[in-house]
Amino acid sequence: MPLLIIAGGFVTYRMIKFLTVISEKDKAEWEFSKMKSALSISLSSKIGTGAIIGVLTAMWKTSNNGIGGESIVLWVIIGMLLLVPLTYSEVLFSQVTKKTPRDFIDYNLNKKAGTVYTICLVTLYSFGFVGFQLTGIQSVIKIFFKENFKYEFTQIGLLLYIILPLITAMSIIVITKSHKLFINTLGSMISLIILFYTMFFVVFLFSTVEFVPEYLSLIWKDFLKFRSASIGIPIGLITGFQRIIQISETGLGTSALASADAKNSPRREALLQTISTIITTFIAVIITSYVFMYGRYNLENIKLTKYGFERISGYFTSVASVTGYLGSAIVIIFFILSGLTTVLGAFHFLNKTMYISQNKRILFYITLITLSGILSISNFDVIFDAADLLMFIVASLNVIAMLIFVMKYIKKFKIMEE
């Protein structure tokens, strides 16, 4: 991780130094429709229930058996300052070279590295990130039925009535090649629900404004006391930076893939993707941590436990205690729509990066989401740990390719372009 941070910092430095060589400044006026399109596509592909689950899990992992854990917010902010600029670089490089991340890695490293990148990225999305979404969707359905009908799903019930129907529906969509239509439709809907989700938080924040000083104090105190200097700092850095990569997908190449059909100039597209990354991180980290911490320190029976369902349930209890049924409804819709968008988005990225036949891509995708769905019920920790490992491999290959580009080719860019 430290080497990844250093390499990313050097890439950012070289990008800034040779920005005028890489890309000319766009003097045309901004067009709102193009800006809206770019931000909508990027936000809908990044924002999902996995961000909420990831933040809550990170709080647990950085806590001392459920005590503390608030410092992860500050670690993520530190990670943003160091890693988010990579989003600008990866989108800019992809735009000006007219290469997808896989092609970019093929060119700057070799084809074997590009193949490893592709397999790991596709597995990360179709297994890891899909697992986060399916966990979120089944959790909100379990909570809804428990609160309103006093009914609790068994593991078999979750598999038969939630996971298998979702996997079947996704499989039919990709087999009939209708995924683009559904992604566009869900993308439009998720843009609206993100707005409502943000409005929900504004209401929640104003209703609990007296908790803000305590929220900031808890983060700072946990940051200073975080276990010990020898253990706390490495864990904080690693966990915080992992969450940055998971939440904002910086360094993974997905921002470049999302802007493959960009209508803006390279610099503007890179800037919009970076803004999207910052918005995504804010929504995931600040909203999730604030809402959960309010409930944790002001309500009974909300604890930071090792069980994912209990953490999510505590989050919903906190939501309902302040904003009532309306706030709960917005959060439930946000979980479901953003989850489905990410699940289908995984197939979109698979299509963009895997150079195999369509039928093999469909089979690979269905196999991964099925395995992920089963493990999301029985052993979510496997999904979480696999995602962390895959994120590190994917980000490392992508950052190394960018490092080689800025060291070997950036001064000769005009020649390379020709």
NORZIHU-V346001 format. One line per field, one symbol per residue. ss: DSSP state (~ for helix, > for strand, _ for the rest). phi: phi as a letter, one per 30 degrees, with the letter a starting at -180 (. if undefined). burial: + if it has 9 or more other ideal C-beta (glycine too) atoms within 8 Angstrom, else -. A space follows every 50 residues. Layout:
ss->???
phi->???
burial->???
This chain:
ss->_~~~~~~~~~~~~~~~~_~~~~_________~~~~~~~~~~~~~~~__~~ ~~~~~~~~~~~__>__>____~~~~~~~~~~~~_~~~~~~~~~~~~~___ ~~~~~~~~__~~~~~~~~~~~~~~~~~~~~~~~~~~~~~~~~~~~~~~~_ ____~~~~~~~~~~~~~~~~~~~~~___~~~~~~~~~~~~~~~~~~~~~~ ~~~~~~~_~~~~~~~~~~~~~~~~~___~~~~~~~~~~~~~~~~~~~~__ ___~~~~~_______~~~~~~~~~~~~~~~~~~~~~~~~~~~~~~~~~__ _______~~~~~~~~~~~~~~~~~~~~~~~~~~~~~~~~~~~~~~~~~~~ ~~~____~~~~~~~~~~~~~~~~~~~~~_~~~~~~~~~~~~~~~~~~~~~ ~~~~~~~~~___~~~~~_
phi->.edddddddddddddddcedddadddcdddcedddddddddddddcdadd dddddddddddcdchjcijddedddddddedcceeddedddddddddhbd eddddeddcaddddddeddddddeddcddddddddddddddddddddcbh ccddddddddcbddddddddddddddhcddddddddddddddddddddde dddddddbeddeededddddddddcehaddcddedddddddddedddcid idjdddddcecdccdedddddddddedddeddddddddddddddddcbbd icbdcdceddddddddddeddccidddddddddeeddddddddddddddd ddcccbdedddddddddddddddddddcadeddddddddddddddddddd dddddddccddcdddddd
burial->---++-++++++-++--++--++----------++-++++++++++++++ +++++++++++++--+-+++++++++++++-++++++++++++++++--+ +++++++++---++-+++-+++++++++++++++++++++++++++---- --+---+++--+++-++--++-++----+--++--++++++-++-+++-+ +-+++--+--++--+--++++++--+-----++-++++++++++++++++ ++++++++++-+-+-+++++++++++++++++++++++++++++++--+- -+-+---+-+++++++++++-++---++-+++++++++++++++++++++ --++------++-+++-++++++++++--+--++-+++-+++++++++++ ++++++--++--+-----
